[in-house]
Amino acid sequence: MAKARLQEDRGIATRPTGLFVVRALAPRLLHVKYLESALSISLGYGMDRRHLRYLLALSEEGNFTRAAQRVGIAQPPFSKQIRDMEREVGAPLVQRLPRGAMLTEAGHAFVARARAIEDAFAAAVDEARRIGTGLAGRLRVGFTETGIFHPRVVACFLRFRQRHPGVELVLEEQLSVALVSLLREGRLDAAFIRPPFPTDDGWERRAIASEPLVVAIPKGHRLAARRTVRLTDLRDEPFVFYHRRVRPGLTDTIISACERSGFTPRESQIVTKIPSALRLVAAGAGVAIVPASLSRVGAVDLRFLTLGERLSAEIALIWRKDCRSMSLPGFVAETERVR
């Protein structure tokens, strides 16, 4: 019989069931009204959920024999459990009749609370199971201000929202270096970032996209009529660059490529965010080399030219190996299905 009860509760022991569930799950179930009542019953009395089910069955069947059959025990021990409950409560809960039983006023009050506790327990188990299987909960994902322009990153967010509607997806935009710090501190679960990627132990990474770099120039620029340029065509142009402290990967890629083409690019402005670089280009401050997905911004005062040299910018999803989010595996799986 004990084995049957354990199976009925799906692996959660009935003693001390109420106390276990309240302590473990109450922080996630603020909407459940009677968890405090469940805790007080578990701590202050010898009763557990089994006793509550017995009294609920008796209240609904109105007969000791039928109620005992319903919960799967013989009628004599069933009647004893009800008497034990009444002794602990200190008041009669059931009025025995020649052909059945009915609740006393105290019994009605007790059953109302007991039913609410049972409902709260069922909700707790259901929510814990959903969170534990990644069907509910909260997932915090970061992205860079340029990464969000790439259609594959957007598709990852959209696909996950559609297939995991029970998970709250919390998004945060930051620079790549800031996103790595937030991941280290446990304030994010995963992030889409640009190089350089963390190289120390404890990280997981999935490649999301590799896109070409293009040249952004003002609409009235001398090269605006062309579709493709080479780096040597930009030898005499001022460059809008990115601060190495916050965007070392892209800056180093551009400078190294220019040096291989025989010149050192002339710096006119330094910015921390690529969208700011584009606005400065439109204002005539110079040219900028940016990921191709930025050409989707639709700026009418800019032209984006294909770069003859094959330079690229990567986007990857990274996360800590010790991340505890139950929803993260599902998110990673969905990103791998995006093409």
Disulfide bonds with the S-S distance in Angstrom:
none
